[in-house]
Amino acid sequence: MHANIGRCGQGLTKIPRFGSNCLRSGFVYWQSNSHCFRRWSSFQTPRSPDTTRTIFSGIQPTGVPHLGNYLGALREWVRLQNDTTEGTTLYFSIVDLHALTVPQESAQLRRWRKEAFATLLAVGLDPSRSTIFYQSSVQAHAELFWILCTVASMGYLSRMTQWKSKLQLPDDTTLDNSATRSRLRLGLFAYPVLQAADILVHRATHVPVGEDQKQHLEFSRNIANSFNHIYGSVFPSPEALISPAKRVMSLKEPTLKMSKSHVDERSRILLTDSPDEIHKKIKAALTDSDTMITYDPIRRPGVSNLLELLGHFEGKSCQDLALEFQSTSLRALKENLASYISNHLRPIRDKYISLMDDKTGYLDDVSEQGARAARANAELTMRQVREVMGL
């Protein structure tokens, strides 16, 4: 596991004052046990060994992240931070402008933003090594979004899946349907353009993504190439860093991805859940009537989901874990898994509670430090963009 997690329960420390991101790190690949980040083969672009690398990723503020968010993204961000050496800068953002694609209650969104920011620090992101900031605090994201809208393809955007899934529409839905057009708002339709602006405004060369986000990064590459073709070479073509973590599935409907939108709160484990809550949720996790423990994601998705979760924490294959628990019971598997998750999340939970209860303004200080660094870096990009466009 990454080093910072073990220190999460310790008290707050004063943050150093840096005018910009102080990390000068190295390889964008990380390796742990048999897993490693790998470049998505269709995105490979030859780069010289001494090319400076910039990594960007963001998370929407929708409350406290769940275990799927952690295993699929946040834990990998920390590993990227801790395993890089000289040559890489890292930007991690709470992308609150993206949250506005659906109506939000202001007080709730304000709390969700704080909760998400506290979580990034609680899992181990270090503001002295990574730039951590709110997207809305860096106006260049919105400025570049508008500029990129002038070169974005409507046809390409109409084929994207984000707006269709948000509106719960089939993947083959088109804009020819008048009922669809009446429900679709421009912000939701143009969501991928803002996502591209997030990446390109910081001249990101690498973006950690899950398998389900490959289409969005491909769009970012497309729009960067379109802009460069019209105005000259400004943006790098960002490459994907695909997380090795498979999708974490719902505890109550193991054929569906774990999600905070599921009506049953027992379907997900939040990073702030107490040990007692975690044990109750794992105990109630849907399995089947077969008492044997086998790994078969198609015929036995519930049991297989539990084995996959345990594999994330033990670093063992699901097949090996199935053999290990073959002579025991589902109850023993669930108890073992609940203990692993509880022990792993305890320091994160303690750190999170400490940050949320802090009265010294620490979170505000960290967010402002990150915003200053992010604004300075984004302005370098925008100066060049304005120059080539004649603005």
C-alpha positions, 0 to 999 in steps of 0.5 A, a space after each residue: 500500500 502507499 505510504 501516506 495511507 498509514 499516516 492518515 490518522 495523524 494530526 494536521 500539519 502546516 502546509 508549505 507555501 509554494 507558488 507552484 506545484 513543487 513536484 518534479 517527478 518521473 515515470 508515469 507508470 507505477 507497479 504494485 504486485 502484478 498490476 501496473 498502469 499501462 498506456 492504452 495502445 491506441 493512444 500511444 505517441 512516441 515521446 523523447 525520454 526527457 519530455 516533461 510529463 503532466 498528469 491531470 485527473 478530476 472527480 465530481 463533488 457528489 458527496 463522500 466517495 465510495 469504495 468503487 471511486 477509491 479503488 478505481 481512481 483515488 488510490 491510483 492517484 496516490 500511487 502515481 503521486 508517491 511513485 513518480 520521480 523527477 519530470 512529472 507534475 500532477 494536478 487533481 481537481 474537484 470538478 464542480 462545474 461538471 456537477 452543474 449539468 444537473 440541477 444542484 441545491 447550493 448548500 448541498 453542493 457547497 458541502 459536497 465540494 468540501 467533502 470531496 476535497 477533504 477526501 482527497 487529502 484523507 486518502 493520501 494526496 499531499 498538497 506539497 507534491 500535487 496541485 489539488 484545487 477546485 475547478 471553479 477557482 480556475 476561470 481558464 477552464 471555462 474560458 478554454 471550454 468556450 474556445 474549444 466549443 468553436 472547433 468541437 464537432 456536433 456529430 462527434 458529441 452526439 455519439 458520446 454516451 455521457 448525455 445519454 446515460 444521464 438521461 437514461 436513454 439507449 446508446 443508439 439515441 440520436 438528436 433526430 428525436 424531438 423528445 430527446 432534444 427537448 430534454 437535453 440541455 446544452 451543458 450536459 451535451 457539451 460536457 466532454 468539451 469542458 472535460 477536454 478543456 480541463 485536461 488541455 488547459 494544464 497541457 496534460 500529457 497523461 490522464 488516469 482513466 477507467 475503461 468507461 472513460 476511454 471515449 472521453 479521452 479520445 474526444 480530448 485528443 480529437 479536439 486537441 488535434 483539431 485546434 492544433 491543425 487550425 491554429 498551430 501546435 499548442 496542445 499535447 495529445 494526452 495519453 491514457 493511463 488505464 487503471 488496472 482496477 476492474 469496476 467495483 460492483 454493487 453489493 445488492 445488485 452485483 451486475 451493476 456498478 457501485 453507485 451513490 445513485 442506487 436507492 439502497 444505501 447498503 449497495 455501497 461502502 462509503 470511505 467514511 463508513 464505520 467498521 460496524 456499518 461496513 460489517 453490516 453491509 458486507 453481511 447483507 451483500 447479495 450472493 446465492 444459495 450455493 454454499 460453495 465458494 467459486 469464482 464465476 462472474 457470469 453465473 455467480 456475480 455476487 460471490 465473485 464480486 466479494 472475491 474481487 473486492 478481497 483481491 484488491 486488498 490482499 493482492 491475490 487472484 480471485 481464483 486463488 482466493 476461491 481455493 483458499 476459502 473453498 473449505 470454509 463458508 460464505 459467512 467466513 468470506 464476508 467476515 474476512 472481507 469486512 475486516 480487511 476493508 474496515 482496517 484499510 479505511 479506518 485511517 482514511 476515515 479518521 483523517 477525513 473526520 479530523 479535516 471536516 472538524 478542523 476550525 483553523 481554515 486548513 482546507 481553505 488554505 490548501 484549496 487556495 494554494 492549489 488554486 494559485 498554482 493551477 491558475 498560474 499554470 493555466 494562464 501560461 496555456 491561455 496566453 499562447 491560445 490567445 496569441 495564436 487566435 489573435 485575441 
